[in-house]
Amino acid sequence: MENITIEKVINFDNNIDDIETIDVSKDVKYNVLDDNSHVEGFINVSGKVKTLLESKEFNETINVDIFTPTNKEIDVENFKINIVDYSYVVN
């Protein structure tokens, strides 16, 4: 299995004191072709942040559009996207 790292910067209007909740999920569709696979959809990042004055919900989307290379031997039947780990930093 090959890992791909995706980074997403989310900017907020106010300074963030802390992240109260965060959730990362996927909504993708797999198309298995004769010699490759295609994955398209979204990775959703949502949650709630705390500012000095209030708590505010957020929702961000990362578009996913990946083809397996046709020049490599890949088990296209088992080609899947899994969210294994995520981290965040408040600056």
Secondary structure, 3 states (H helix, E strand, C coil): CCCCCCCCCCCCCCCCCEEEEEEEEEEEEEEECCCCEEEEEEEEEEEEEECCCCEEEEEEEEEEEEECCCCCCCCHHHCCCCCCCCCCCCC
